[in-house]
Amino acid sequence: MHTAQTLLAGSTILARESERARASLRHGGKAPIELLTTWTELMLAAFGIECLVKAIWLKQGHQLARDGKYIPMLQNEGHQLVRLCRVAGIALDAREKDTLERISVIARTIGRYPIPRRAHETRPRQFYRQTRSPLGWSSNDDSIIESFVLRLKTELRRRDLK
């Protein structure tokens, strides 16, 4: 939970600074470095969500480490949030699934590397109701992620009371 909070805080701080930079551009001037952090913001958010999912997994009585060695939730986890949610029993609606699939691609590719390890990951494909690039992102996606994070945190608090 702590690691999730630090990753999500980092994402939020970058988003806030990026928005301030965008606002200053409206008044003219040179593009500030903060405008380069969009993909990093999303990568940090995705990894924070992954930590929340794994916290729920732990609260269910599962293990993530034994004898000093990591125990994956499933083979080839690959920061694939939809698959991790499925294994943890976290229900997703179509919009959440779409958004989590795309933020997972962003986290695995341009969020941390200059190019994807596998070119097919960033090619346009079918997502919720349309074919598009997984690298597209909007304020609507931000809202979906914010609501989903709140839902996971609520679930963790609920489980703490048991």
C-alpha positions as CSV (number, residue, x, y, z in Angstrom):
1,M,0.0,0.0,0.0
2,H,2.8,2.4,0.9
3,T,4.6,1.8,-2.4
4,A,1.3,2.3,-4.3
5,Q,0.8,5.6,-2.5
6,T,4.3,6.9,-3.3
7,L,4.0,5.9,-7.0
8,L,0.6,7.5,-7.3
9,A,1.8,10.6,-5.5
10,G,4.7,10.9,-7.9
11,S,2.2,10.6,-10.8
12,T,0.0,13.3,-9.3
13,I,2.8,15.7,-8.7
14,L,4.1,15.3,-12.3
15,A,0.5,15.8,-13.6
16,R,0.1,19.0,-11.5
17,E,3.4,20.4,-12.7
18,S,2.6,19.5,-16.3
19,E,-0.7,21.3,-16.1
20,R,1.0,24.4,-14.7
21,A,3.4,24.3,-17.6
22,R,0.6,24.0,-20.1
23,A,-1.2,27.0,-18.5
24,S,2.0,29.1,-18.7
25,L,2.3,28.2,-22.4
26,R,-1.1,29.8,-23.0
27,H,0.5,33.1,-22.0
28,G,3.3,32.6,-24.5
29,G,6.9,31.5,-23.9
30,K,9.2,28.5,-24.4
31,A,7.8,25.0,-23.7
32,P,9.1,23.9,-20.2
33,I,10.6,20.5,-19.5
34,E,7.5,19.5,-17.5
35,L,5.6,18.9,-20.7
36,L,7.9,15.9,-21.3
37,T,6.5,13.9,-18.3
38,T,3.1,12.7,-19.7
39,W,4.2,9.1,-20.3
40,T,6.1,9.0,-17.0
41,E,3.0,10.1,-15.1
42,L,1.0,7.3,-16.6
43,M,3.7,4.7,-16.0
44,L,3.9,5.7,-12.3
45,A,0.1,5.5,-12.1
46,A,0.1,2.1,-13.7
47,F,2.7,0.8,-11.3
48,G,0.8,2.3,-8.4
49,I,-2.3,0.5,-9.5
50,E,-0.4,-2.7,-9.8
51,C,0.8,-2.3,-6.2
52,L,-2.9,-1.8,-5.1
53,V,-4.0,-4.9,-6.9
54,K,-1.2,-6.9,-5.3
55,A,-2.1,-5.5,-1.9
56,I,-5.6,-6.8,-2.4
57,W,-4.1,-10.2,-3.5
58,L,-2.2,-10.3,-0.2
59,K,-5.3,-9.4,1.8
60,Q,-6.9,-12.4,0.2
61,G,-4.3,-14.5,1.9
62,H,-1.9,-15.1,-1.0
63,Q,1.8,-14.6,-1.0
64,L,4.1,-12.5,-3.2
65,A,7.3,-13.7,-1.7
66,R,8.7,-16.9,0.0
67,D,12.2,-17.6,1.2
68,G,13.4,-14.3,-0.2
69,K,12.0,-14.9,-3.7
70,Y,9.2,-13.2,-5.5
71,I,6.1,-15.3,-6.3
72,P,4.2,-13.9,-9.2
73,M,0.4,-13.8,-9.2
74,L,0.5,-15.5,-12.7
75,Q,3.1,-16.5,-15.2
76,N,4.5,-13.6,-17.3
77,E,2.7,-10.9,-15.4
78,G,4.3,-8.2,-17.5
79,H,2.5,-5.3,-15.8
80,Q,-0.7,-6.4,-17.5
81,L,-3.3,-4.8,-15.2
82,V,-6.4,-6.4,-16.7
83,R,-4.9,-9.9,-16.2
84,L,-3.8,-9.1,-12.7
85,C,-7.2,-7.8,-11.8
86,R,-8.8,-10.9,-13.2
87,V,-6.6,-13.2,-11.1
88,A,-7.3,-11.1,-8.0
89,G,-11.0,-11.2,-8.6
90,I,-11.4,-7.5,-9.2
91,A,-14.4,-6.9,-11.5
92,L,-13.9,-4.4,-14.3
93,D,-16.4,-2.7,-16.5
94,A,-15.7,-2.3,-20.2
95,R,-14.3,1.3,-19.8
96,E,-12.0,0.3,-16.9
97,K,-10.8,-2.7,-18.9
98,D,-10.1,-0.5,-22.0
99,T,-8.3,2.1,-19.9
100,L,-6.2,-0.4,-17.9
101,E,-5.2,-2.2,-21.1
102,R,-3.9,1.0,-22.6
103,I,-2.2,2.3,-19.5
104,S,-0.5,-1.1,-19.2
105,V,0.9,-0.7,-22.7
106,I,2.1,2.8,-22.0
107,A,3.8,1.6,-18.8
108,R,5.5,-1.3,-20.6
109,T,6.6,0.8,-23.6
110,I,7.0,4.6,-23.9
111,G,6.6,5.2,-20.2
112,R,10.1,3.8,-19.6
113,Y,11.7,3.0,-22.9
114,P,12.3,5.0,-26.1
115,I,10.6,2.3,-28.1
116,P,8.5,-0.8,-27.3
117,R,10.3,-4.1,-26.8
118,R,7.8,-5.6,-29.2
119,A,6.5,-3.3,-32.0
120,H,3.1,-4.9,-32.1
121,E,2.3,-3.6,-28.6
122,T,1.8,-0.1,-29.8
123,R,0.0,-0.8,-33.1
124,P,-3.7,0.3,-33.3
125,R,-6.2,-2.4,-32.2
126,Q,-9.7,-2.9,-31.0
127,F,-10.5,-1.3,-27.7
128,Y,-13.8,-0.4,-26.1
129,R,-16.1,0.4,-29.1
130,Q,-13.3,1.4,-31.4
131,T,-10.0,0.6,-33.1
132,R,-7.2,3.0,-32.0
133,S,-3.7,3.3,-30.8
134,P,-3.1,2.2,-27.2
135,L,-1.0,5.3,-26.8
136,G,-4.0,7.7,-26.9
137,W,-4.9,9.3,-23.6
138,S,-7.5,11.9,-22.5
139,S,-8.8,13.6,-19.4
140,N,-11.7,11.0,-19.5
141,D,-9.1,8.3,-19.1
142,D,-7.7,10.2,-16.1
143,S,-11.1,10.2,-14.5
144,I,-11.6,6.5,-15.1
145,I,-8.2,5.8,-13.5
146,E,-8.9,8.1,-10.5
147,S,-12.3,6.4,-9.8
148,F,-10.7,2.9,-10.2
149,V,-7.9,3.8,-7.7
150,L,-10.4,5.1,-5.3
151,R,-12.4,1.8,-5.6
152,L,-9.2,-0.2,-5.0
153,K,-8.3,1.9,-1.9
154,T,-11.9,1.5,-0.6
155,E,-11.7,-2.3,-1.1
156,L,-8.4,-2.4,0.8
157,R,-9.9,-0.4,3.7
158,R,-13.0,-2.7,3.7
159,R,-10.7,-5.7,3.9
160,D,-8.8,-4.2,6.7
161,L,-11.9,-4.1,8.9
162,K,-12.4,-7.9,8.6
